[in-house]
Amino acid sequence: MSNGAADASRSGARRLAPLIVGVVILLDQLTKSWIVATHSDTPVEIIGHDVEFRVARNSGGAFSTFTNATVVLAVLAIGLTIWLVRTLRRTTDTWTVIALALVLGGALGNLCDRIFRSPGVLEGHVVDFVKVGAFPSFNVADSAITVGAILLIVLSFRKPEPEPTVTASEP
């Protein structure tokens, strides 16, 4: 790949990140708003009792851990967001950009809940609503974080691409 093509590829990968982040946040917040407005009192069976939409408000972290540390979780999410943005700015691999953007979009989607939902700023409860079997409820943001993290793990097993060799041009 020529230097110009490599620069264009890196630029394209970086431009992809805001789009992915924006779509994840938008889908996450729209689905949460819809479920709270239309189904907050009763579960909706999608596939029997195995898959349901059931509103749950989570003051803690994943799997309702750290329920008394909502402010700490919000501050950690802000720190993670800053780190992810800085990392994304330096990342040139398209698949890594996609994975990091999914994680960032999910983190920001849930952070929006922590900031804007009741009971208050940095104490808001995250809306979870997809219930699959005995697995804890989750949302679009959680799904994006999970897919991005799995993708990062898979990408970590790739062999590094060989460095391009530079040859002297002949006159």
Buried (B, 14 or more C-beta within 10 A) or exposed (E): EEEEEEEEBBEEBBEBBEEBBEBBBEBBBEBBEEBBEEBEEEEBEEEEEEEBBBBBBBBBBBEBEBEEBBEEBBEBBBEBBEEBBEBBEEBEBBBBBBBBBBBBBBBBBBBBBBBEBEEEEBBBBBBBBBBEEEEBBBBBBBBBBBBBBEBBEEEEEEEEEEEEEEEEEEE
